[in-house]
Amino acid sequence: MTKFTETIAQLRRAGQPFVLVSITDGSGSMPRHTGAYMLVQEDGSTLGTVGGGILEARAIRQAMQVFAQRADQDLAFSLTNEQAADAEMICGGSGTLHFAYDAPGHRVPDIPEQSGMLYIFGGGHVGLALARAAQLVDLPVTVLDDRAAYTDRAHAAGAEAVLLTGFDRIPALEVGPHDLIAIVTRGHLGDADVLRWAVEQDAGYIGMIGSRRKCQMLYDRLTAQGVPKSALEQVHAPIGLAIDAETPGEIAISILAEMIQVRAGWKEEKTQ
């Protein structure tokens, strides 16, 4: 049971109503994908996210109306990149938010267990190849980069894409134990910023590209800054299975194979 479904169960046992907000369709470089959820309680507190910024604020206001009317609603939205930037969001997009009211005698359908999201930091040759390869195993992908040309390319390849202002400014993402993080930015500084953020998340897999020497150098830098050594020991670095991969495509396959191997381990643990 995820934190999200556990919270829903707790609220239902307590007889407390809530509104479940979901993205039922969406387009553009949105920070959350179709099927993303946010839970809103009557006091305005939330769990999860549907994108942050002005969209999330609008969703919370709409949820208050749902509480008052005790009926499901839909809200279409459309935000240009300029509007999103003015509201300190990462990017724009359009779609529909569905608001489902849940209370005793009026239950919303149970949320299906998510297969997990692959967050790829860096949309270069390896990142793009990994995004494409992940689609072969039906793994949802979000590519994050600070270069518009690279996020546009990732989006055109079928991935969700988030344009960052810098790898040291990562937006709020709902990262859970079934999610995976691949750090393949274009340089050591970007890798270090993302790794510092990643080890504080609840991801089931974190991997970082680079030689053993480079990885150890970043580990030494981060431990000197107070990052626990135990957290860094959970990182797969160098990322990917050791199959002597050389080209971006080969490296992507080695990374995806390692992720499949790790996810298989999760299934074994669940059945034990």
C-alpha positions as CSV (number, residue, x, y, z in Angstrom):
1,M,0.0,0.0,0.0
2,T,1.4,3.4,-1.0
3,K,1.3,6.5,1.3
4,F,-1.4,7.8,-1.0
5,T,-3.7,4.8,-0.7
6,E,-3.0,4.5,3.0
7,T,-4.1,8.0,3.6
8,I,-7.3,7.4,1.7
9,A,-8.0,4.3,3.8
10,Q,-7.3,6.3,7.0
11,L,-9.7,9.1,6.0
12,R,-12.4,6.6,5.1
13,R,-12.1,4.8,8.4
14,A,-12.4,8.2,10.2
15,G,-15.4,9.1,8.1
16,Q,-13.7,12.3,6.8
17,P,-14.6,13.5,3.3
18,F,-11.9,14.4,0.8
19,V,-11.6,15.4,-2.9
20,L,-9.5,13.4,-5.2
21,V,-8.1,15.6,-8.1
22,S,-6.7,13.8,-11.2
23,I,-5.4,14.8,-14.6
24,T,-7.7,13.0,-17.0
25,D,-6.0,14.3,-20.1
26,G,-3.2,16.7,-20.8
27,S,-0.8,18.0,-23.4
28,G,2.3,20.1,-23.4
29,S,5.4,19.9,-21.3
30,M,3.6,19.4,-18.0
31,P,5.4,18.5,-14.7
32,R,2.8,15.9,-14.0
33,H,1.3,13.4,-16.4
34,T,-2.2,12.0,-17.2
35,G,-3.2,9.9,-14.2
36,A,-1.5,12.0,-11.6
37,Y,-3.4,12.5,-8.4
38,M,-3.8,15.1,-5.6
39,L,-5.8,14.6,-2.5
40,V,-7.4,17.7,-0.9
41,Q,-8.9,17.7,2.6
42,E,-11.5,20.2,3.9
43,D,-8.9,22.3,5.7
44,G,-7.1,22.8,2.4
45,S,-4.2,20.4,3.1
46,T,-3.0,18.3,0.2
47,L,-1.1,15.1,-0.6
48,G,0.4,14.6,-4.0
49,T,0.5,17.1,-6.8
50,V,-1.0,17.9,-10.2
51,G,1.7,20.3,-11.3
52,G,2.2,23.0,-8.6
53,G,2.0,26.7,-9.0
54,I,-1.1,28.5,-10.3
55,L,-2.7,25.2,-11.5
56,E,-2.5,23.6,-8.1
57,A,-3.8,26.8,-6.4
58,R,-6.8,26.8,-8.8
59,A,-7.4,23.1,-8.1
60,I,-7.5,23.6,-4.4
61,R,-10.0,26.5,-4.8
62,Q,-12.2,24.3,-7.0
63,A,-12.0,21.4,-4.5
64,M,-13.5,23.8,-1.9
65,Q,-16.5,24.2,-4.2
66,V,-16.7,20.4,-4.6
67,F,-16.9,20.1,-0.8
68,A,-19.7,22.7,-0.7
69,Q,-21.7,21.0,-3.5
70,R,-20.8,17.4,-2.6
71,A,-20.7,16.5,-6.3
72,D,-17.9,15.6,-8.8
73,Q,-16.7,18.3,-11.2
74,D,-14.4,18.8,-14.2
75,L,-12.2,21.8,-14.8
76,A,-10.5,22.4,-18.2
77,F,-7.2,24.4,-18.0
78,S,-4.8,25.9,-20.4
79,L,-1.6,27.6,-19.4
80,T,1.0,29.1,-21.7
81,N,4.6,28.8,-20.9
82,E,4.6,32.6,-20.2
83,Q,1.7,32.3,-17.8
84,A,3.4,29.4,-16.0
85,A,6.6,31.3,-15.7
86,D,4.8,34.3,-14.2
87,A,3.4,32.0,-11.6
88,E,6.8,30.4,-10.9
89,M,5.7,27.1,-12.5
90,I,8.3,25.2,-14.6
91,C,6.2,24.9,-17.7
92,G,2.7,25.2,-19.2
93,G,0.2,22.8,-20.8
94,S,-3.5,22.1,-21.2
95,G,-5.9,19.4,-20.1
96,T,-8.7,18.6,-17.8
97,L,-8.8,18.1,-14.0
98,H,-11.4,15.8,-12.5
99,F,-12.6,16.4,-9.0
100,A,-14.1,13.3,-7.3
101,Y,-15.9,13.8,-4.0
102,D,-15.4,11.0,-1.5
103,A,-17.5,10.7,1.7
104,P,-19.4,8.0,3.5
105,G,-22.0,6.7,1.1
106,H,-20.3,8.4,-1.9
107,R,-17.1,6.6,-2.6
108,V,-14.7,7.3,-5.6
109,P,-13.2,4.3,-7.4
110,D,-10.0,3.0,-5.9
111,I,-6.8,4.3,-7.4
112,P,-5.0,1.7,-9.4
113,E,-1.5,1.0,-8.2
114,Q,0.9,3.0,-10.3
115,S,3.7,1.2,-12.2
116,G,6.1,3.9,-11.3
117,M,7.7,6.8,-13.1
118,L,11.2,7.0,-14.6
119,Y,12.6,10.5,-14.0
120,I,15.5,11.1,-16.4
121,F,17.7,14.1,-15.5
122,G,19.4,15.1,-18.7
123,G,17.9,15.0,-22.2
124,G,21.2,14.4,-24.1
125,H,22.0,11.4,-26.2
126,V,21.9,8.9,-23.4
127,G,18.8,10.4,-21.7
128,L,16.8,10.5,-25.0
129,A,17.8,6.9,-25.8
130,L,16.8,5.8,-22.4
131,A,13.4,7.6,-22.7
132,R,12.8,5.8,-26.0
133,A,13.9,2.4,-24.6
134,A,11.7,2.7,-21.5
135,Q,8.6,2.9,-23.7
136,L,9.3,-0.7,-24.9
137,V,8.5,-1.9,-21.4
138,D,5.6,0.5,-20.9
139,L,7.5,2.6,-18.3
140,P,6.2,6.1,-18.0
141,V,9.0,8.6,-18.5
142,T,9.6,12.3,-17.5
143,V,12.7,13.9,-18.9
144,L,14.0,17.0,-17.0
145,D,16.6,19.3,-18.6
146,D,17.5,23.0,-18.5
147,R,17.6,23.3,-22.3
148,A,14.4,23.8,-24.2
149,A,15.6,22.1,-27.3
150,Y,16.3,18.9,-25.3
151,T,12.9,18.9,-23.5
152,D,11.1,19.6,-26.8
153,R,13.0,16.6,-28.3
154,A,12.1,14.3,-25.4
155,H,8.4,15.4,-25.6
156,A,8.4,14.7,-29.4
157,A,9.8,11.2,-28.6
158,G,6.7,10.5,-26.4
159,A,8.0,11.4,-23.0
160,E,6.7,13.9,-20.5
161,A,9.2,16.8,-20.3
162,V,10.0,19.4,-17.8
163,L,12.1,22.5,-18.6
164,L,14.2,23.4,-15.6
165,T,15.8,26.7,-14.8
166,G,18.7,24.8,-13.4
167,F,19.4,21.4,-12.0
168,D,19.7,23.0,-8.6
169,R,16.0,24.1,-8.9
170,I,14.0,20.9,-9.2
171,P,10.3,21.3,-8.8
172,A,8.2,19.4,-6.3
173,L,7.8,15.9,-7.7
174,E,5.8,13.1,-6.1
175,V,8.5,10.5,-5.9
176,G,7.6,7.2,-4.4
177,P,9.1,3.7,-3.8
178,H,8.1,2.5,-7.3
179,D,9.7,5.4,-9.1
180,L,13.2,5.4,-10.7
181,I,15.7,8.2,-11.1
182,A,18.4,8.3,-13.7
183,I,21.0,11.0,-13.5
184,V,22.6,11.6,-16.9
185,T,23.2,15.3,-17.1
186,R,25.9,16.9,-19.2
187,G,28.3,17.6,-16.4
188,H,29.6,17.0,-12.9
189,L,27.8,20.0,-11.4
190,G,24.4,19.0,-12.7
191,D,25.0,15.4,-11.6
192,A,25.9,16.7,-8.1
193,D,22.9,18.9,-7.8
194,V,20.5,16.2,-8.8
195,L,22.2,13.5,-6.7
196,R,21.9,15.8,-3.6
197,W,18.2,16.1,-4.2
198,A,17.6,12.5,-5.3
199,V,19.0,10.8,-2.1
200,E,16.4,12.8,-0.1
201,Q,13.6,11.2,-2.1
202,D,11.8,7.9,-1.5
203,A,12.7,6.5,-4.9
204,G,13.1,2.8,-5.4
205,Y,16.1,3.3,-7.7
206,I,18.7,6.0,-8.2
207,G,21.4,5.6,-10.8
208,M,24.1,8.0,-11.9
209,I,26.3,7.9,-15.0
210,G,30.1,8.3,-14.9
211,S,33.3,6.5,-14.2
212,R,34.0,5.1,-10.8
213,R,36.5,7.8,-10.2
214,K,34.0,10.5,-11.0
215,C,31.3,9.0,-8.9
216,Q,33.6,8.7,-5.9
217,M,34.7,12.3,-6.4
218,L,31.0,13.4,-6.2
219,Y,30.4,11.1,-3.2
220,D,33.3,12.7,-1.3
221,R,32.1,16.2,-2.1
222,L,28.5,15.4,-0.9
223,T,29.6,13.6,2.3
224,A,31.7,16.7,3.1
225,Q,28.6,18.7,2.7
226,G,26.7,16.5,5.2
227,V,25.0,14.0,2.9
228,P,24.9,10.6,4.8
229,K,27.3,8.0,3.4
230,S,24.6,5.4,3.9
231,A,22.3,7.3,1.5
232,L,25.0,7.4,-1.2
233,E,25.6,3.7,-0.8
234,Q,22.1,3.0,-2.2
235,V,23.0,4.7,-5.5
236,H,23.7,2.6,-8.6
237,A,26.9,4.2,-9.9
238,P,28.2,3.8,-12.5
239,I,24.7,3.3,-13.7
240,G,23.6,0.3,-15.7
241,L,24.7,-3.4,-16.0
242,A,28.3,-4.0,-16.8
243,I,28.0,-5.1,-20.4
244,D,30.8,-3.0,-21.9
245,A,28.2,-0.6,-23.4
246,E,29.7,2.2,-25.5
247,T,27.1,3.9,-27.7
248,P,24.1,5.9,-26.2
249,G,21.8,3.2,-27.3
250,E,23.9,0.5,-25.7
251,I,24.2,2.5,-22.5
252,A,20.5,3.1,-22.4
253,I,19.8,-0.7,-22.7
254,S,22.3,-1.4,-19.9
255,I,20.5,1.1,-17.7
256,L,17.0,-0.2,-18.5
257,A,18.2,-3.8,-17.9
258,E,19.4,-2.8,-14.5
259,M,16.1,-1.1,-13.7
260,I,14.2,-4.2,-14.8
261,Q,16.4,-6.3,-12.6
262,V,15.8,-4.0,-9.6
263,R,12.0,-3.9,-10.2
264,A,11.9,-7.7,-10.4
265,G,13.5,-7.7,-6.9
266,W,10.6,-5.6,-5.7
267,K,8.1,-8.2,-7.0
268,E,10.0,-11.0,-5.3
269,E,9.9,-9.1,-2.0
270,K,6.2,-8.5,-2.3
271,T,5.5,-12.2,-2.8
272,Q,7.6,-13.3,0.2
